[in-house]
Amino acid sequence: MNAVGLIFADNYEVEINELTETRTMAALPFGARYRVVDYLLSNITNAGIHDVGIITNSRYESLMDHVSSGIEWDLERKKGGLHFLPPFSYHGRGERYEHILEAMQANVSFLRNCDEEYVIACSSTCIGNIDLAAMMDYHIKTDAYITVLCTRNPRNKQVGIPTTEYLMDPTGRIQNIEISRKPILQGAVVGANIYIVRRTDLLELLENSEREMTSWRRDVLIPHLKDRKIMGYVTGETLLYLDNVVAYLQSSLDLLDPNLRDELFHQENRPIITRVGDSAPAWYGPRSNVRNSLIAAGTIIEGEVRNSVIFRGVHIKKGAVIENSVVMRNAAIGEQVHLNYAILDKNVIINDKRMLSGYITHPFVVKYGAVI
């Protein structure tokens, strides 16, 4: 495909700081052995794109360590390949970008140096196995100025987090855009922060944007609805939103549905690829009991696990009961511990006989490296 991929690695307009204090949004673990960036890079490279820029803000060490040269996605190339775009000061502003428009403005030189015809820009705030090639075909067929990825089923989208709703005419052309924090009406067309635009058009937009412009939707999309053909591509593929820790837990537990797992991970010619871990198989003790859970390689399970997602290197000791929870890499769970609706970040230690309990709408979050 004659396009360059652009990934925004940070958590613009979501509230998941409990899990992103030590990492970018793109580096957030999701799905027992993956990170958010794995889904984005896989979607992009599955569409035949081999030139990708990742725009970072801060705390991007773990992201760079995970992605490395991009060899797993066939991005270790002499021409094109993977480019990390760290922050720097521009227009007299500080180094931190608050919106994706600012992030693109600061990296306009990268876009100038590309020679692809189109840009596919992707946010790190939702998960899906997305057919970007079909979206590109739609963009070209409709002769769109900008195409926006949308869905009528924004799974786990949270009230109180900014939601972009698009009103379209029967041809798919966007007539109006509403940004709100209100509950979403059934059947509403909701954006997923993925866009296609011709590279030269994007450069013109960025070069003509004024200093005070920061919002891609408010300052770019809305002013051009009348004079430009901005189209909505409504996908039928499942999109899991990661608006906050509630959405993160709900989306993680949704992976326990075998039909959704098949849709996400078993699409023909569209695999979700991650960095190879080379871990030993999971080991189950004689008194262990695991039901309806995702268990990654390299784990030791001596207790009971129900309806949970367990990452690599986790040790769950005898008598421990883990329910409806996400336990990230290298956590150690002591004997007689009980977790219910909890999210444990990496390298957490839970000592014996502790009970941590939340609820599906109020999960108990243990931050990176904590000891309880």
N, C-alpha and C positions, 0 to 999 in steps of 0.2 A: 504494500500500500504506500502511496506517495504522501506520507504524513509523518510528522514528528509528534511524539507523545510528550505531554507536560504533566507532571504529577506535583500536586501541592501537598507537602508532607505534614503540614500542621493542622491543628484543630480549629479552623475558622468556623465560628458560629455554632459550635457545640460546647457542652459543659461537662467535660470528662476529665477534669484536672486531677482527680484522685489517681488516675492511671497514666497521666501524661506528664507528671512532674519530673520524671527522669528520662523521658523519651519523647520523640515526636509521635503524632497520631499515626503516621504510616508505619511506625515500628511497633505499634501495639499488638501484642499476641492475640490471635483469634483462631479458634478451631483446633486446639490440641497440639498442632505442630506448625502452624502458619503464623504469619504476621499480616497486617492489613495490606502492606505494600505488595505482598505476594499475589493477591487477587488483582491489584491494579496492573502490575507488570505482566501478569499472565494474560489479562484481557487485552492489553496493548500488543504484546508480541503474538498472541494467537490471531490477531487481525493482520499480521504481516508487517508490523511496524518495528524497525530496528534502530531507531534513533530516539532516545528518551532522555529528557532532562527532569531531574528531581529537585524542586525548589524547597530549600530547607530554611528554617528560622533560627532554631536553637536546639540544644539537647539532641543533636543528630548523630552522636557517636555510635549508639547501638544500631541505628539504621544503616550507617555506612559499613559497620562490621557485618551485619546480616546480608546486605545486598552485595557488598564487595565490588568486584568487577562486572557483576551481572552475568557471569558465565552460565549459570543455571538457566537463564532465559535467552541464551545465545546472543548476549549483548556485549561480549568481549570482542570488539571488532576494531579494525584499523579505520574504517569509514563509518561514521555514525556511532552506534553503541550507547553506553550509559554515561551520563554526565551529572555529577552532583553540582548544584548551584547554591553555594552557601550565601548568607546574607551580607550585604554591605550597605553603607549609607548612600542615599541618593536624594536629590532635590532638597538637601539640607535636613532631611528627616533622619531619625535614628535607624538602627539596623533592623528592628523588629517590624515585620509586616502584619498589619491588622486585618487585611482583606486580600482576596486573590488578585484584585486589580493592582494593588500596590506591589504584590509579589511579581506580577508580570511586568509592570513598569520598571522595576529594578533589574529585570533580567532581559531587557529588550535586546541587548547585544547578542545573547544566545540565539534569539529568534532571527536576528539579522544574518547570523553566520550559517544558519541552516539553509538548505536548498530545496526542501520538500514543499509541496504546494499547499498542504493543509496542516492545521494544528488540532490535535485532540487533547483537550485540557481536562484533567480528572482530579477531583477532590478525594480526600481520604476519609470521608465521613459516612460511607455506606459500602456494603459488601454485596457482590453478586458475580455470577458468571455471565458477563455481558458480551453480546455479539456486536462488537464495535464495527466490524466489517459491514454488517447489515445497516447500522446507523449511518455509516459513511455512504453507502449506496442510496439511502433515503435522502441524505444531504445533497448529493449530486443530482439525483433524479428530480428533486423539487426546486433545484437552483436556489437554495437557501443562502442567505447572507450569514446567518448563524443558526445552528441546530442545537437544541437543548434536549438532553435525555430526561424523560419524564416517566412516571408510573401512576397507575390508579390504585396501586396496592403498596403504599409506603409502610412496610412492615416495621413495627416498633417505633415509628415516628412519635416523638414525645410532645405533649402539650407544654408550652412554655419555652420551647426552643424555636427559633425562627424557622418558619416553613414558607417556601415559595410555591404559590399556587398559580397555575397558568390557565387562562381562559383562551380557548382556541376556536376558530371557525371550523366548518366541516372539512376544509382542506388540510387542516393541521397548522395553519398560520396562527401565531400567537397574537391575540388582540389586546390582552390586558394581563398585568402581573400584579399579584397581591402578596405582600410579605407580612405575615402575622404570627402570633404565638397562640392563637386560638385553636380549639379542637378542629380536626379536619373533617369536612363533610364527606359522607360516603360517595365514591365516584369522582371525587376531586382529582385533578391532574396535578401531581406534585413533582417538583424538580429534584434531581439527584446530583446536581453540581458537576455534570459532565457536559462539555460543549465541543462542537466542531465549528471551525471557522477557517477561511482561507488565510494563509500566513501573511500575505501582503495586506489583506484587509485588517487583520489584527494589528500589524505594525502601524498602519495608518491610524487606527483607533488609539493605540498607545501613545503615538507621537503627538496626536492632537488633543489628548486628554490633559485637562488642566491640573495644576498642582493639588488643588483641594479635592479632586475626585478620588474616591477610595473604593466605592462599591461597584462591582461588575454589573449587578442587576439594576441598581438605582441610577447609576451614572452612564451606563452603556446600553443595556438592553431596553429599558423603558423609554429613553429619549428616541430610540430608533424604531419603535414599533410601527410608526406611521409610514416612514419613508424607506424602511428596509424590510426584507422578507425574513423574519425570524420564525423558524419552524420548531414545533415540538415533536419529538420522536417518542411515542409512548411504547415502552417495552412491556412485554408480557412476562419477562423474566423476574424472578423474585429478587427484591432488593431489601437487604437487612440494614436498617439505619442504626448508627452508633452515636446517638445524640448525647447520651449521658450514661452513668453507670447502670441505670435501670434498663435502658435500651441495650447496653452491652451484655448484661446478664440474660435478658430475654432473647436477644439474637443468638447468643452462645447456646442457650438451651434449645432453641429452635433447631439447631443442628442435630439434635437427637431424633428428629423426624426423618426416617429413612428416605421418604420421597424428596424432601428438601435436600438431603445429602446427595442423592443421585443427581438432582438438577444442578447442584453446585459443583460437584467433583467428578461426575461421570459423563460430561458432555463429549460427544464424539468430536475429535480434533480441537477441543478447547479445554485442555487440562489446566488445573491450578497447580503451579510449580512453586516449590520452595527450596531453600538451601538444604542439602543433604546433611542429616545429623549423624549418621553412622552409629546409632545407639543399639545396644542389645535389645532383644524383645522384652516386653513387659514381663515381670515375674510375679506370680500369684501364690501367696502362701496357702497352706493346707486349710486354713480357716477363713480365707478371704471369700467375699461374696460381692459380685459385681453385676448390676442390672441396669440396662438401658443407659449406658454411659460411653463416652469416647475416652479411650485410654491410649496415650501415646507410648511409643517405645521408650525403653530406659527407665520405666517406673517400677517401683516395688510396692505391691499391694498386699498387705497383711490383714487389713480391716475390711469394712463394708463400704461400697460406693454405689449410690443410686442416683440416676438422673443427673449426672454431672459430667463435666469436661475436665480431664486431667492431663496436664502437659508433661513433657519429658523430664526425667530426673526427679520426679516427686516420690517421696517415701511416706506411705501411710501405714502406721504401725498397728499392732494388734489391738482390737477393741475399738478402734476409731470408726466413726460413722460419718460419711460425707454424703449429703443430700442436696440436690438442686443448687450446686455450687460450681464455681470455676476455680481451679487451683493451677497457678502458673508454674513455670519451670523451677526445679530445684527446691521446692518447698518441702519442709519436713513436718509431718503431722504426728504428734505424740500419741501414746496409748490413751484409750478412753476419751479421746477428743470427739466432740460432736459439732459438725458444721452444717448449717441449713441456710440456704439462700445467702451464701457468702462468696465474695471474690477475693482471692488471695493473690497478690502480685508475686513477682519472682523473689526467690531467696528468703521467703518468710519461714519463720520457725514458730510452731504452735506447741507449747509444752503440754505435758500430760494433763488429762482431766479438765481441759478447758472446753467451754461451750460458747460458740459464737453463732448467733441466730439473727437473721434479718427476715425480710419478706420479699416477694417478687417485685413489689413496687418500692421497697426500701432495703436494698441489699446491704449486708455488712461488709465493708471494704477494709482490707488490711493492706497497707501500703508497702512498697518495695523494701525488702530487707528487714521488716519489723520482726520483733520477737515478743510473743505474748505468752 
